[in-house]
Amino acid sequence: MEIREYAEFREEEIRELYQSVGWQLYVADMAALKESFSNSLLVLAAYQDDELLGLCRIIGDGINTVILQDVLVSPCHQRQGIGSKLVKAALERYQSVRQVLLVTDDTPETRAFYASLGFRNFGELGLCGFMKIN
């Protein structure tokens, strides 16, 4: 497996990956998804030969704050360390950033996954978070 920057948006492989994890809202507007990729600070992809296994997308200012926006791995390749490798490779590039944030599903699996990578729940830090969805 190789992790590399995702430089060229390939609509079919992206659609397939996002659909495989059930993120239908993302693929409902592929033009918007493509634009979000181009406006990201970093998109890393995990490949086995020419097969896209997963990806990780970082947004933010890259100085004080980055947001771990998307982390997804094809279901048939999950629980093989691919997601962890993607997140670690992405965050390695932003070691001096003060705040690394993410919003994710509240399931035991996602809590355990991100805790294993050093993330802490806002409540544990005496913080709360807010979101406005349009």
FINU-99257 format. One record per atom (N, C-alpha, C): residue in three letters; atom name; y, x, z. Coordinates in nm, 4 decimals, padded with zeros to 6 digits, always signed. Layout:
# residues N
NODE   code   site         yy         xx         zz
NODE    ALA     CA          Y          X          Z
...
# end
This chain:
# residues 134
NODE   code   site         yy         xx         zz
NODE    MET      N   -00.1173   +00.0825   +00.0000
NODE    MET     CA   +00.0000   +00.0000   +00.0000
NODE    MET      C   +00.1247   +00.0877   +00.0000
NODE    GLU      N   +00.2245   +00.0446   -00.0747
NODE    GLU     CA   +00.3499   +00.1186   -00.0847
NODE    GLU      C   +00.4662   +00.0252   -00.0511
NODE    ILE      N   +00.5586   +00.0761   +00.0315
NODE    ILE     CA   +00.6807   +00.0020   +00.0614
NODE    ILE      C   +00.7935   +00.0672   -00.0160
NODE    ARG      N   +00.8667   -00.0148   -00.0900
NODE    ARG     CA   +00.9772   +00.0372   -00.1701
NODE    ARG      C   +01.0885   -00.0669   -00.1795
NODE    GLU      N   +01.2059   -00.0196   -00.2187
NODE    GLU     CA   +01.3172   -00.1117   -00.2371
NODE    GLU      C   +01.2848   -00.2077   -00.3503
NODE    TYR      N   +01.3213   -00.3314   -00.3272
NODE    TYR     CA   +01.3006   -00.4341   -00.4287
NODE    TYR      C   +01.4257   -00.4382   -00.5143
NODE    ALA      N   +01.4213   -00.3721   -00.6282
NODE    ALA     CA   +01.5411   -00.3521   -00.7096
NODE    ALA      C   +01.5590   -00.4574   -00.8181
NODE    GLU      N   +01.4510   -00.5085   -00.8724
NODE    GLU     CA   +01.4595   -00.6047   -00.9826
NODE    GLU      C   +01.3959   -00.7368   -00.9399
NODE    PHE      N   +01.4769   -00.8421   -00.9361
NODE    PHE     CA   +01.4291   -00.9746   -00.8963
NODE    PHE      C   +01.3349   -01.0292   -01.0031
NODE    ARG      N   +01.2100   -01.0478   -00.9641
NODE    ARG     CA   +01.1092   -01.1038   -01.0557
NODE    ARG      C   +01.0759   -01.2440   -01.0059
NODE    GLU      N   +01.1334   -01.3408   -01.0752
NODE    GLU     CA   +01.1308   -01.4793   -01.0270
NODE    GLU      C   +00.9909   -01.5310   -00.9961
NODE    GLU      N   +00.8943   -01.5080   -01.0822
NODE    GLU     CA   +00.7608   -01.5647   -01.0605
NODE    GLU      C   +00.6923   -01.5084   -00.9363
NODE    GLU      N   +00.6997   -01.3770   -00.9165
NODE    GLU     CA   +00.6324   -01.3210   -00.7992
NODE    GLU      C   +00.7035   -01.3620   -00.6700
NODE    ILE      N   +00.8358   -01.3768   -00.6763
NODE    ILE     CA   +00.9097   -01.4214   -00.5586
NODE    ILE      C   +00.8764   -01.5671   -00.5292
NODE    ARG      N   +00.8757   -01.6513   -00.6315
NODE    ARG     CA   +00.8400   -01.7920   -00.6123
NODE    ARG      C   +00.7012   -01.8042   -00.5493
NODE    GLU      N   +00.6077   -01.7296   -00.6042
NODE    GLU     CA   +00.4696   -01.7340   -00.5549
NODE    GLU      C   +00.4610   -01.6911   -00.4085
NODE    LEU      N   +00.5301   -01.5831   -00.3721
NODE    LEU     CA   +00.5255   -01.5350   -00.2342
NODE    LEU      C   +00.5877   -01.6364   -00.1388
NODE    TYR      N   +00.7064   -01.6848   -00.1706
NODE    TYR     CA   +00.7741   -01.7809   -00.0830
NODE    TYR      C   +00.6939   -01.9105   -00.0710
NODE    GLN      N   +00.6372   -01.9580   -00.1798
NODE    GLN     CA   +00.5556   -02.0790   -00.1741
NODE    GLN      C   +00.4288   -02.0568   -00.0919
NODE    SER      N   +00.3736   -01.9371   -00.0988
NODE    SER     CA   +00.2487   -01.9101   -00.0267
NODE    SER      C   +00.2657   -01.9213   +00.1247
NODE    VAL      N   +00.3881   -01.8987   +00.1729
NODE    VAL     CA   +00.4121   -01.9110   +00.3178
NODE    VAL      C   +00.4816   -02.0430   +00.3530
NODE    GLY      N   +00.4959   -02.1303   +00.2533
NODE    GLY     CA   +00.5498   -02.2627   +00.2784
NODE    GLY      C   +00.7012   -02.2733   +00.2831
NODE    TRP      N   +00.7718   -02.1733   +00.2315
NODE    TRP     CA   +00.9183   -02.1749   +00.2342
NODE    TRP      C   +00.9708   -02.2418   +00.1079
NODE    GLN      N   +00.9450   -02.3702   +00.0959
NODE    GLN     CA   +00.9778   -02.4454   -00.0244
NODE    GLN      C   +01.1280   -02.4573   -00.0488
NODE    LEU      N   +01.2081   -02.4666   +00.0574
NODE    LEU     CA   +01.3525   -02.4818   +00.0389
NODE    LEU      C   +01.4135   -02.3619   -00.0325
NODE    TYR      N   +01.3600   -02.2435   -00.0084
NODE    TYR     CA   +01.4110   -02.1243   -00.0758
NODE    TYR      C   +01.3902   -02.1327   -00.2266
NODE    VAL      N   +01.2732   -02.1774   -00.2683
NODE    VAL     CA   +01.2408   -02.1772   -00.4106
NODE    VAL      C   +01.2905   -02.3015   -00.4832
NODE    ALA      N   +01.3472   -02.3959   -00.4112
NODE    ALA     CA   +01.4040   -02.5152   -00.4747
NODE    ALA      C   +01.5244   -02.4787   -00.5606
NODE    ASP      N   +01.5898   -02.3674   -00.5270
NODE    ASP     CA   +01.7052   -02.3200   -00.6047
NODE    ASP      C   +01.6883   -02.1696   -00.6249
NODE    MET      N   +01.6145   -02.1346   -00.7288
NODE    MET     CA   +01.5837   -01.9940   -00.7535
NODE    MET      C   +01.7086   -01.9133   -00.7870
NODE    ALA      N   +01.8082   -01.9749   -00.8496
NODE    ALA     CA   +01.9318   -01.9024   -00.8804
NODE    ALA      C   +02.0015   -01.8605   -00.7510
NODE    ALA      N   +02.0031   -01.9494   -00.6517
NODE    ALA     CA   +02.0641   -01.9162   -00.5227
NODE    ALA      C   +01.9837   -01.8082   -00.4512
NODE    LEU      N   +01.8519   -01.8151   -00.4594
NODE    LEU     CA   +01.7685   -01.7133   -00.3956
NODE    LEU      C   +01.7917   -01.5776   -00.4608
NODE    LYS      N   +01.8008   -01.5761   -00.5924
NODE    LYS     CA   +01.8277   -01.4506   -00.6630
NODE    LYS      C   +01.9626   -01.3930   -00.6205
NODE    GLU      N   +02.0632   -01.4775   -00.6091
NODE    GLU     CA   +02.1951   -01.4310   -00.5658
NODE    GLU      C   +02.1911   -01.3802   -00.4219
NODE    SER      N   +02.1146   -01.4464   -00.3366
NODE    SER     CA   +02.1045   -01.3983   -00.1978
NODE    SER      C   +02.0397   -01.2607   -00.1917
NODE    PHE      N   +01.9444   -01.2349   -00.2794
NODE    PHE     CA   +01.8833   -01.1023   -00.2865
NODE    PHE      C   +01.9886   -00.9985   -00.3264
NODE    SER      N   +02.0683   -01.0314   -00.4269
NODE    SER     CA   +02.1670   -00.9341   -00.4745
NODE    SER      C   +02.2791   -00.9120   -00.3734
NODE    ASN      N   +02.3032   -01.0079   -00.2847
NODE    ASN     CA   +02.4057   -00.9927   -00.1811
NODE    ASN      C   +02.3510   -00.9351   -00.0514
NODE    SER      N   +02.2245   -00.9050   -00.0460
NODE    SER     CA   +02.1626   -00.8481   +00.0745
NODE    SER      C   +02.1964   -00.7000   +00.0864
NODE    LEU      N   +02.1960   -00.6518   +00.2090
NODE    LEU     CA   +02.2125   -00.5080   +00.2304
NODE    LEU      C   +02.0898   -00.4322   +00.1807
NODE    LEU      N   +01.9732   -00.4906   +00.2055
NODE    LEU     CA   +01.8481   -00.4229   +00.1733
NODE    LEU      C   +01.7378   -00.5258   +00.1555
NODE    VAL      N   +01.6562   -00.5052   +00.0540
NODE    VAL     CA   +01.5326   -00.5808   +00.0368
NODE    VAL      C   +01.4227   -00.4789   +00.0142
NODE    LEU      N   +01.3240   -00.4812   +00.1024
NODE    LEU     CA   +01.2075   -00.3940   +00.0873
NODE    LEU      C   +01.0870   -00.4800   +00.0525
NODE    ALA      N   +00.9993   -00.4253   -00.0294
NODE    ALA     CA   +00.8788   -00.4959   -00.0706
NODE    ALA      C   +00.7568   -00.4090   -00.0468
NODE    ALA      N   +00.6473   -00.4741   -00.0135
NODE    ALA     CA   +00.5186   -00.4065   +00.0014
NODE    ALA      C   +00.4335   -00.4423   -00.1201
NODE    TYR      N   +00.3855   -00.3405   -00.1870
NODE    TYR     CA   +00.3027   -00.3590   -00.3062
NODE    TYR      C   +00.1699   -00.2877   -00.2901
NODE    GLN      N   +00.0674   -00.3502   -00.3451
NODE    GLN     CA   -00.0608   -00.2845   -00.3672
NODE    GLN      C   -00.0783   -00.2846   -00.5182
NODE    ASP      N   -00.0686   -00.1682   -00.5785
NODE    ASP     CA   -00.0630   -00.1572   -00.7248
NODE    ASP      C   +00.0562   -00.2410   -00.7720
NODE    ASP      N   +00.0349   -00.3441   -00.8513
NODE    ASP     CA   +00.1455   -00.4267   -00.8997
NODE    ASP      C   +00.1539   -00.5612   -00.8285
NODE    GLU      N   +00.0765   -00.5789   -00.7214
NODE    GLU     CA   +00.0756   -00.7060   -00.6496
NODE    GLU      C   +00.1743   -00.7023   -00.5330
NODE    LEU      N   +00.2679   -00.7978   -00.5308
NODE    LEU     CA   +00.3629   -00.8111   -00.4210
NODE    LEU      C   +00.2914   -00.8736   -00.3024
NODE    LEU      N   +00.2833   -00.7983   -00.1923
NODE    LEU     CA   +00.2146   -00.8455   -00.0727
NODE    LEU      C   +00.3101   -00.9103   +00.0261
NODE    GLY      N   +00.4333   -00.8594   +00.0318
NODE    GLY     CA   +00.5302   -00.9113   +00.1276
NODE    GLY      C   +00.6653   -00.8481   +00.1056
NODE    LEU      N   +00.7638   -00.9015   +00.1781
NODE    LEU     CA   +00.8970   -00.8425   +00.1698
NODE    LEU      C   +00.9751   -00.8682   +00.2971
NODE    CYS      N   +01.0834   -00.7932   +00.3082
NODE    CYS     CA   +01.1736   -00.7980   +00.4227
NODE    CYS      C   +01.3153   -00.7868   +00.3673
NODE    ARG      N   +01.4038   -00.8766   +00.4151
NODE    ARG     CA   +01.5406   -00.8773   +00.3646
NODE    ARG      C   +01.6375   -00.8653   +00.4809
NODE    ILE      N   +01.7368   -00.7762   +00.4664
NODE    ILE     CA   +01.8394   -00.7495   +00.5679
NODE    ILE      C   +01.9751   -00.7904   +00.5129
NODE    ILE      N   +02.0517   -00.8631   +00.5949
NODE    ILE     CA   +02.1888   -00.8981   +00.5601
NODE    ILE      C   +02.2794   -00.8565   +00.6751
NODE    GLY      N   +02.4092   -00.8551   +00.6542
NODE    GLY     CA   +02.5041   -00.8204   +00.7594
NODE    GLY      C   +02.6051   -00.7185   +00.7128
NODE    ASP      N   +02.6749   -00.6565   +00.8102
NODE    ASP     CA   +02.7761   -00.5576   +00.7728
NODE    ASP      C   +02.7202   -00.4156   +00.7690
NODE    GLY      N   +02.6030   -00.3948   +00.8256
NODE    GLY     CA   +02.5393   -00.2640   +00.8203
NODE    GLY      C   +02.5971   -00.1616   +00.9155
NODE    ILE      N   +02.6993   -00.1996   +00.9916
NODE    ILE     CA   +02.7641   -00.1082   +01.0850
NODE    ILE      C   +02.7420   -00.1543   +01.2298
NODE    ASN      N   +02.7885   -00.2740   +01.2610
NODE    ASN     CA   +02.7729   -00.3293   +01.3958
NODE    ASN      C   +02.6573   -00.4272   +01.4064
NODE    THR      N   +02.6334   -00.5001   +01.2976
NODE    THR     CA   +02.5344   -00.6073   +01.3030
NODE    THR      C   +02.4555   -00.6132   +01.1736
NODE    VAL      N   +02.3248   -00.6277   +01.1866
NODE    VAL     CA   +02.2401   -00.6643   +01.0736
NODE    VAL      C   +02.1544   -00.7819   +01.1189
NODE    ILE      N   +02.1182   -00.8615   +01.0222
NODE    ILE     CA   +02.0322   -00.9772   +01.0471
NODE    ILE      C   +01.9049   -00.9587   +00.9666
NODE    LEU      N   +01.7955   -00.9637   +01.0360
NODE    LEU     CA   +01.6653   -00.9609   +00.9716
NODE    LEU      C   +01.6434   -01.1025   +00.9194
NODE    GLN      N   +01.6727   -01.1230   +00.7930
NODE    GLN     CA   +01.6796   -01.2568   +00.7357
NODE    GLN      C   +01.5431   -01.3108   +00.6968
NODE    ASP      N   +01.4702   -01.2381   +00.6175
NODE    ASP     CA   +01.3394   -01.2843   +00.5711
NODE    ASP      C   +01.2352   -01.1765   +00.5974
NODE    VAL      N   +01.1264   -01.2180   +00.6562
NODE    VAL     CA   +01.0075   -01.1332   +00.6649
NODE    VAL      C   +00.8916   -01.2241   +00.6270
NODE    LEU      N   +00.8281   -01.1940   +00.5153
NODE    LEU     CA   +00.7168   -01.2772   +00.4759
NODE    LEU      C   +00.6080   -01.1931   +00.4104
NODE    VAL      N   +00.4856   -01.2290   +00.4427
NODE    VAL     CA   +00.3675   -01.1610   +00.3889
NODE    VAL      C   +00.2734   -01.2699   +00.3397
NODE    SER      N   +00.2202   -01.2499   +00.2234
NODE    SER     CA   +00.1246   -01.3446   +00.1666
NODE    SER      C   +00.0139   -01.3729   +00.2684
NODE    PRO      N   -00.0220   -01.4992   +00.2885
NODE    PRO     CA   -00.1226   -01.5335   +00.3903
NODE    PRO      C   -00.2534   -01.4543   +00.3796
NODE    CYS      N   -00.2978   -01.4238   +00.2583
NODE    CYS     CA   -00.4239   -01.3498   +00.2453
NODE    CYS      C   -00.4099   -01.2028   +00.2855
NODE    HIS      N   -00.2861   -01.1566   +00.3116
NODE    HIS     CA   -00.2646   -01.0184   +00.3538
NODE    HIS      C   -00.2021   -01.0082   +00.4932
NODE    GLN      N   -00.1909   -01.1198   +00.5609
NODE    GLN     CA   -00.1327   -01.1171   +00.6952
NODE    GLN      C   -00.2307   -01.0550   +00.7947
NODE    ARG      N   -00.1737   -01.0103   +00.9068
NODE    ARG     CA   -00.2492   -00.9498   +01.0173
NODE    ARG      C   -00.3159   -00.8176   +00.9756
NODE    GLN      N   -00.2487   -00.7476   +00.8830
NODE    GLN     CA   -00.2960   -00.6163   +00.8390
NODE    GLN      C   -00.1895   -00.5097   +00.8613
NODE    GLY      N   -00.0826   -00.5451   +00.9345
NODE    GLY     CA   +00.0229   -00.4495   +00.9653
NODE    GLY      C   +00.1329   -00.4401   +00.8606
NODE    ILE      N   +00.1262   -00.5208   +00.7564
NODE    ILE     CA   +00.2242   -00.5121   +00.6485
NODE    ILE      C   +00.3617   -00.5556   +00.6971
NODE    GLY      N   +00.3689   -00.6685   +00.7673
NODE    GLY     CA   +00.4970   -00.7164   +00.8197
NODE    GLY      C   +00.5607   -00.6156   +00.9134
NODE    SER      N   +00.4824   -00.5584   +01.0012
NODE    SER     CA   +00.5338   -00.4575   +01.0949
NODE    SER      C   +00.5881   -00.3367   +01.0205
NODE    LYS      N   +00.5158   -00.2913   +00.9194
NODE    LYS     CA   +00.5611   -00.1751   +00.8418
NODE    LYS      C   +00.6897   -00.2042   +00.7680
NODE    LEU      N   +00.7014   -00.3267   +00.7134
NODE    LEU     CA   +00.8241   -00.3647   +00.6438
NODE    LEU      C   +00.9436   -00.3667   +00.7387
NODE    VAL      N   +00.9272   -00.4290   +00.8542
NODE    VAL     CA   +01.0378   -00.4381   +00.9510
NODE    VAL      C   +01.0760   -00.2991   +00.9999
NODE    LYS      N   +00.9792   -00.2185   +01.0353
NODE    LYS     CA   +01.0086   -00.0830   +01.0835
NODE    LYS      C   +01.0801   -00.0002   +00.9774
NODE    ALA      N   +01.0355   -00.0100   +00.8530
NODE    ALA     CA   +01.0996   +00.0656   +00.7450
NODE    ALA      C   +01.2427   +00.0187   +00.7228
NODE    ALA      N   +01.2657   -00.1112   +00.7323
NODE    ALA     CA   +01.4011   -00.1636   +00.7142
NODE    ALA      C   +01.4918   -00.1209   +00.8286
NODE    LEU      N   +01.4449   -00.1354   +00.9505
NODE    LEU     CA   +01.5296   -00.1037   +01.0664
NODE    LEU      C   +01.5525   +00.0457   +01.0830
NODE    GLU      N   +01.4642   +00.1265   +01.0296
NODE    GLU     CA   +01.4829   +00.2713   +01.0324
NODE    GLU      C   +01.6134   +00.3102   +00.9626
NODE    ARG      N   +01.6503   +00.2347   +00.8620
NODE    ARG     CA   +01.7730   +00.2630   +00.7876
NODE    ARG      C   +01.8992   +00.2221   +00.8627
NODE    TYR      N   +01.8832   +00.1419   +00.9682
NODE    TYR     CA   +01.9986   +00.0908   +01.0430
NODE    TYR      C   +01.9875   +00.1246   +01.1917
NODE    GLN      N   +01.9444   +00.2457   +01.2207
NODE    GLN     CA   +01.9241   +00.2884   +01.3592
NODE    GLN      C   +02.0508   +00.2881   +01.4418
NODE    SER      N   +02.1653   +00.3115   +01.3798
NODE    SER     CA   +02.2897   +00.3196   +01.4555
NODE    SER      C   +02.3579   +00.1840   +01.4728
NODE    VAL      N   +02.3029   +00.0801   +01.4147
NODE    VAL     CA   +02.3601   -00.0538   +01.4278
NODE    VAL      C   +02.3356   -00.1045   +01.5699
NODE    ARG      N   +02.4410   -00.1636   +01.6272
NODE    ARG     CA   +02.4344   -00.2080   +01.7664
NODE    ARG      C   +02.3500   -00.3334   +01.7854
NODE    GLN      N   +02.3619   -00.4291   +01.6943
NODE    GLN     CA   +02.2915   -00.5557   +01.7103
NODE    GLN      C   +02.2043   -00.5844   +01.5880
NODE    VAL      N   +02.0772   -00.6070   +01.6135
NODE    VAL     CA   +01.9851   -00.6528   +01.5099
NODE    VAL      C   +01.9396   -00.7919   +01.5523
NODE    LEU      N   +01.9729   -00.8893   +01.4713
NODE    LEU     CA   +01.9472   -01.0291   +01.5041
NODE    LEU      C   +01.8447   -01.0894   +01.4093
NODE    LEU      N   +01.7806   -01.1959   +01.4557
NODE    LEU     CA   +01.6957   -01.2739   +01.3681
NODE    LEU      C   +01.6809   -01.4139   +01.4248
NODE    VAL      N   +01.6565   -01.5062   +01.3364
NODE    VAL     CA   +01.6228   -01.6433   +01.3722
NODE    VAL      C   +01.4880   -01.6710   +01.3084
NODE    THR      N   +01.3958   -01.7259   +01.3850
NODE    THR     CA   +01.2617   -01.7473   +01.3315
NODE    THR      C   +01.1991   -01.8705   +01.3944
NODE    ASP      N   +01.0851   -01.9078   +01.3439
NODE    ASP     CA   +01.0106   -02.0196   +01.3998
NODE    ASP      C   +00.9704   -01.9868   +01.5426
NODE    ASP      N   +00.9691   -02.0875   +01.6265
NODE    ASP     CA   +00.9312   -02.0690   +01.7666
NODE    ASP      C   +00.7834   -02.1028   +01.7835
NODE    THR      N   +00.7007   -02.0054   +01.7504
NODE    THR     CA   +00.5563   -02.0203   +01.7686
NODE    THR      C   +00.5071   -01.9013   +01.8505
NODE    PRO      N   +00.3943   -01.9151   +01.9183
NODE    PRO     CA   +00.3404   -01.8006   +01.9927
NODE    PRO      C   +00.3191   -01.6782   +01.9047
NODE    GLU      N   +00.2773   -01.7002   +01.7794
NODE    GLU     CA   +00.2507   -01.5887   +01.6885
NODE    GLU      C   +00.3788   -01.5140   +01.6535
NODE    THR      N   +00.4845   -01.5884   +01.6196
NODE    THR     CA   +00.6083   -01.5193   +01.5834
NODE    THR      C   +00.6713   -01.4529   +01.7049
NODE    ARG      N   +00.6646   -01.5174   +01.8198
NODE    ARG     CA   +00.7167   -01.4542   +01.9423
NODE    ARG      C   +00.6436   -01.3225   +01.9684
NODE    ALA      N   +00.5127   -01.3247   +01.9586
NODE    ALA     CA   +00.4334   -01.2036   +01.9848
NODE    ALA      C   +00.4621   -01.0959   +01.8807
NODE    PHE      N   +00.4731   -01.1359   +01.7538
NODE    PHE     CA   +00.4998   -01.0394   +01.6476
NODE    PHE      C   +00.6314   -00.9667   +01.6713
NODE    TYR      N   +00.7393   -01.0406   +01.6931
NODE    TYR     CA   +00.8700   -00.9766   +01.7091
NODE    TYR      C   +00.8816   -00.9037   +01.8432
NODE    ALA      N   +00.8175   -00.9534   +01.9461
NODE    ALA     CA   +00.8166   -00.8809   +02.0738
NODE    ALA      C   +00.7466   -00.7457   +02.0573
NODE    SER      N   +00.6413   -00.7417   +01.9748
NODE    SER     CA   +00.5693   -00.6148   +01.9531
NODE    SER      C   +00.6569   -00.5124   +01.8825
NODE    LEU      N   +00.7632   -00.5594   +01.8164
NODE    LEU     CA   +00.8552   -00.4709   +01.7462
NODE    LEU      C   +00.9815   -00.4425   +01.8279
NODE    GLY      N   +00.9831   -00.4874   +01.9539
NODE    GLY     CA   +01.0956   -00.4574   +02.0424
NODE    GLY      C   +01.2032   -00.5637   +02.0492
NODE    PHE      N   +01.1867   -00.6746   +01.9793
NODE    PHE     CA   +01.2849   -00.7825   +01.9861
NODE    PHE      C   +01.2663   -00.8619   +02.1150
NODE    ARG      N   +01.3772   -00.9126   +02.1670
NODE    ARG     CA   +01.3729   -00.9935   +02.2889
NODE    ARG      C   +01.4406   -01.1275   +02.2620
NODE    ASN      N   +01.3885   -01.2286   +02.3262
NODE    ASN     CA   +01.4451   -01.3616   +02.3169
NODE    ASN      C   +01.5850   -01.3610   +02.3772
NODE    PHE      N   +01.6788   -01.4333   +02.3150
NODE    PHE     CA   +01.8156   -01.4381   +02.3673
NODE    PHE      C   +01.8183   -01.4737   +02.5154
NODE    GLY      N   +01.7362   -01.5695   +02.5571
NODE    GLY     CA   +01.7338   -01.6125   +02.6971
NODE    GLY      C   +01.7008   -01.4987   +02.7926
NODE    GLU      N   +01.6162   -01.4076   +02.7512
NODE    GLU     CA   +01.5805   -01.2927   +02.8349
NODE    GLU      C   +01.6985   -01.1989   +02.8551
NODE    LEU      N   +01.7950   -01.2062   +02.7636
NODE    LEU     CA   +01.9126   -01.1180   +02.7690
NODE    LEU      C   +02.0343   -01.1864   +02.8285
NODE    GLY      N   +02.0162   -01.3083   +02.8787
NODE    GLY     CA   +02.1278   -01.3832   +02.9336
NODE    GLY      C   +02.2209   -01.4335   +02.8252
NODE    LEU      N   +02.1680   -01.4542   +02.7063
NODE    LEU     CA   +02.2456   -01.5000   +02.5920
NODE    LEU      C   +02.1928   -01.6341   +02.5427
NODE    CYS      N   +02.2719   -01.6981   +02.4613
NODE    CYS     CA   +02.2230   -01.8155   +02.3881
NODE    CYS      C   +02.2688   -01.8002   +02.2438
NODE    GLY      N   +02.2100   -01.8748   +02.1572
NODE    GLY     CA   +02.2462   -01.8682   +02.0174
NODE    GLY      C   +02.2816   -02.0066   +01.9661
NODE    PHE      N   +02.3624   -02.0092   +01.8624
NODE    PHE     CA   +02.4019   -02.1353   +01.8011
NODE    PHE      C   +02.3863   -02.1243   +01.6511
NODE    MET      N   +02.3597   -02.2358   +01.5886
NODE    MET     CA   +02.3470   -02.2387   +01.4436
NODE    MET      C   +02.4032   -02.3706   +01.3939
NODE    LYS      N   +02.4754   -02.3652   +01.2864
NODE    LYS     CA   +02.5220   -02.4849   +01.2181
NODE    LYS      C   +02.4583   -02.4867   +01.0817
NODE    ILE      N   +02.3849   -02.5896   +01.0521
NODE    ILE     CA   +02.3163   -02.6016   +00.9235
NODE    ILE      C   +02.3890   -02.7064   +00.8412
NODE    ASN      N   +02.4278   -02.6691   +00.7205
NODE    ASN     CA   +02.4944   -02.7633   +00.6300
NODE    ASN      C   +02.3953   -02.8347   +00.5431
# end
